[in-house]
Amino acid sequence: MSLFKPLLRFFTVICYFLPFSFFLITCNNGEATIAYNQAEADKIKAEQAANQLAVTTKDSSIEKDSLLTGLADDYAKDTTHKVVEKKEPLFSERLEKFVVAPTDSSLSGFGSALYFKNRTGRIFVAISIFLSIFYWLFNKWLLRKNWSLWLLFINLLSMAAFIVTCYLSAVTPLYGAYFLFVLLIIHSIPEIQSPPVKK
């Protein structure tokens, strides 16, 4: 039992690296479009497919001059033989992507605090992150002051408010948010059962 609480505090902080909310950036006709749920993402993909089909149909209907066609074919042959050198992303870029967006279609807890759809959701996640890190680092001091249960309770409320905000804002909350919520409940149970520390 002595390792249970420290591990629980550690995993609570680790949860913020998991996918918290749906977030997908796509490019449609040169404009960046953000989808906050799978329905929006599917709609954007359908629009992209329709736009691509319209462009292809328009291009095929235009009669090309034979000289221009030959030049285009020569250019295509030249470009197919050229090797495009891909730049490997820097370690800092990979680390930033891992911390902010663990998958291509999600934001982590830290990413949600920065790029969530609205300010309310960003504030709730930021409060939760601050409280979890504060509780992790200063747990012994909080136990002496009998504040740990209050801190966990406020953290639990902020996560519940974040999940409700997701649904009200048409953002899909992902498993990281639910996992953290359950961990906070599990973490609160021993704090409720243990007697308060005498000052």
C-alpha positions as CSV (number, residue, x, y, z in Angstrom):
1,M,0.0,0.0,0.0
2,S,3.0,2.3,0.5
3,L,3.7,2.4,-3.2
4,F,0.1,2.6,-4.3
5,K,-0.5,6.3,-3.6
6,P,2.8,7.5,-5.1
7,L,2.2,5.4,-8.3
8,L,-1.3,6.7,-8.5
9,R,-0.1,10.3,-8.3
10,F,2.5,9.6,-11.0
11,F,0.0,7.9,-13.3
12,T,-2.4,10.8,-12.8
13,V,0.2,13.2,-14.2
14,I,1.1,10.7,-17.0
15,C,-2.6,10.7,-18.1
16,Y,-2.2,14.2,-19.5
17,F,0.0,12.8,-22.3
18,L,-2.8,10.5,-23.4
19,P,-5.4,11.6,-26.1
20,F,-7.9,13.9,-24.4
21,S,-10.0,15.4,-27.2
22,F,-10.6,14.8,-30.9
23,F,-8.7,17.3,-33.1
24,L,-7.9,16.9,-36.8
25,I,-6.4,19.5,-39.1
26,T,-7.0,19.1,-42.8
27,C,-6.4,21.3,-45.8
28,N,-9.3,22.0,-48.1
29,N,-8.7,24.2,-51.1
30,G,-5.6,25.7,-49.5
31,E,-7.4,26.5,-46.2
32,A,-6.7,24.8,-43.0
33,T,-9.9,23.2,-41.5
34,I,-10.2,21.8,-38.0
35,A,-12.5,19.0,-37.1
36,Y,-13.4,18.5,-33.4
37,N,-15.4,15.3,-33.8
38,Q,-15.5,12.4,-36.3
39,A,-18.7,13.6,-37.9
40,E,-17.0,16.9,-38.8
41,A,-14.0,15.0,-40.1
42,D,-16.1,12.8,-42.3
43,K,-17.9,15.9,-43.7
44,I,-14.6,17.6,-44.5
45,K,-13.3,14.5,-46.2
46,A,-16.5,14.3,-48.3
47,E,-16.1,18.0,-49.3
48,Q,-12.5,17.4,-50.3
49,A,-13.5,14.4,-52.4
50,A,-16.2,16.4,-54.1
51,N,-13.8,19.3,-54.8
52,Q,-11.1,16.9,-56.1
53,L,-13.7,15.3,-58.4
54,A,-14.8,18.7,-59.7
55,V,-11.2,19.8,-60.4
56,T,-10.5,16.5,-62.2
57,T,-13.6,16.7,-64.3
58,K,-12.8,20.3,-65.3
59,D,-9.2,19.5,-66.2
60,S,-10.3,16.6,-68.4
61,S,-12.8,18.7,-70.3
62,I,-10.2,21.2,-71.4
63,E,-8.7,20.5,-74.8
64,K,-4.9,20.7,-74.6
65,D,-2.6,21.8,-77.4
66,S,-0.4,18.9,-78.6
67,L,2.8,20.9,-77.9
68,L,1.7,21.7,-74.3
69,T,0.7,18.1,-73.8
70,G,4.2,17.0,-74.9
71,L,5.9,19.5,-72.6
72,A,3.7,18.4,-69.7
73,D,4.6,14.8,-70.3
74,D,8.3,15.7,-70.4
75,Y,8.0,17.6,-67.2
76,A,6.2,14.7,-65.5
77,K,9.0,12.3,-66.6
78,D,11.7,14.6,-65.3
79,T,10.0,15.0,-61.9
80,T,9.3,11.3,-61.4
81,H,13.0,10.5,-61.7
82,K,14.1,13.2,-59.2
83,V,14.5,11.9,-55.6
84,V,12.8,14.1,-53.1
85,E,14.9,14.4,-50.0
86,K,12.8,14.2,-46.9
87,K,13.9,16.2,-43.9
88,E,13.8,14.2,-40.7
89,P,12.0,16.2,-38.0
90,L,14.1,17.5,-35.2
91,F,13.9,15.9,-31.8
92,S,12.3,19.0,-30.3
93,E,9.6,18.9,-33.0
94,R,8.9,15.2,-32.3
95,L,8.8,15.9,-28.6
96,E,6.4,18.8,-29.1
97,K,4.1,16.7,-31.3
98,F,4.1,13.9,-28.7
99,V,3.3,16.2,-25.8
100,V,0.6,18.2,-27.7
101,A,-0.9,15.7,-30.1
102,P,-0.2,12.1,-29.3
103,T,-2.0,10.9,-32.4
104,D,-2.9,12.5,-35.7
105,S,-6.5,13.1,-34.7
106,S,-6.2,14.1,-31.0
107,L,-4.9,16.5,-28.5
108,S,-3.3,15.4,-25.2
109,G,-4.3,17.0,-21.9
110,F,-1.5,19.6,-22.4
111,G,-2.6,20.1,-26.0
112,S,-6.2,20.6,-24.9
113,A,-5.0,23.3,-22.5
114,L,-3.5,25.1,-25.5
115,Y,-5.7,24.3,-28.5
116,F,-9.1,23.3,-27.3
117,K,-12.1,24.6,-29.2
118,N,-13.1,27.2,-26.5
119,R,-11.6,29.0,-23.6
120,T,-13.8,27.3,-21.0
121,G,-12.5,23.9,-21.8
122,R,-8.9,25.2,-21.9
123,I,-9.3,26.7,-18.4
124,F,-10.8,23.5,-16.9
125,V,-7.9,21.3,-18.3
126,A,-5.3,23.9,-17.2
127,I,-6.7,23.9,-13.6
128,S,-6.6,20.1,-13.6
129,I,-3.0,19.9,-14.9
130,F,-1.9,22.5,-12.3
131,L,-3.7,20.7,-9.4
132,S,-2.3,17.2,-10.4
133,I,1.3,18.4,-10.7
134,F,1.0,20.4,-7.5
135,Y,-0.5,17.4,-5.7
136,W,2.2,15.1,-7.1
137,L,5.1,17.4,-6.0
138,F,3.8,18.7,-2.6
139,N,1.7,15.8,-1.3
140,K,3.3,15.6,2.1
141,W,2.8,19.3,2.8
142,L,-0.8,19.0,1.6
143,L,-1.4,16.0,4.0
144,R,-0.1,18.0,6.9
145,K,-2.4,20.8,6.1
146,N,-5.4,18.4,5.4
147,W,-5.9,19.9,2.0
148,S,-5.2,16.9,-0.2
149,L,-8.9,15.7,-0.3
150,W,-10.0,19.2,-1.2
151,L,-7.5,19.4,-3.9
152,L,-8.5,16.0,-5.4
153,F,-12.2,17.1,-5.2
154,I,-11.5,20.3,-7.1
155,N,-9.5,18.4,-9.6
156,L,-12.3,15.9,-10.1
157,L,-14.8,18.7,-10.6
158,S,-12.6,20.4,-13.1
159,M,-12.3,17.2,-15.1
160,A,-16.0,16.6,-14.9
161,A,-16.6,20.1,-16.1
162,F,-14.1,19.6,-19.0
163,I,-16.0,16.4,-20.2
164,V,-19.3,18.2,-20.0
165,T,-17.8,21.2,-21.9
166,C,-16.7,18.7,-24.6
167,Y,-20.2,17.5,-25.1
168,L,-21.7,21.0,-25.0
169,S,-19.1,22.2,-27.6
170,A,-19.5,19.2,-30.0
171,V,-16.0,18.0,-29.2
172,T,-15.4,14.3,-28.8
173,P,-13.7,13.6,-25.4
174,L,-11.2,10.7,-25.8
175,Y,-10.1,7.9,-23.4
176,G,-7.4,9.9,-21.7
177,A,-10.0,12.2,-20.1
178,Y,-12.1,9.3,-18.9
179,F,-9.1,7.4,-17.6
180,L,-7.9,10.5,-15.6
181,F,-11.4,11.0,-14.2
182,V,-11.5,7.3,-13.0
183,L,-8.0,7.6,-11.6
184,L,-9.0,10.7,-9.6
185,I,-12.0,8.8,-8.2
186,I,-9.8,5.9,-7.2
187,H,-7.3,8.3,-5.7
188,S,-10.0,10.1,-3.6
189,I,-11.3,6.9,-1.9
190,P,-8.2,6.2,0.3
191,E,-8.1,10.0,1.2
192,I,-11.7,9.9,2.3
193,Q,-11.1,6.7,4.4
194,S,-7.9,7.9,6.1
195,P,-8.4,10.0,9.2
196,P,-7.2,13.7,9.0
197,V,-3.7,14.3,10.1
198,K,-3.4,16.2,13.4
199,K,-1.5,19.5,13.2
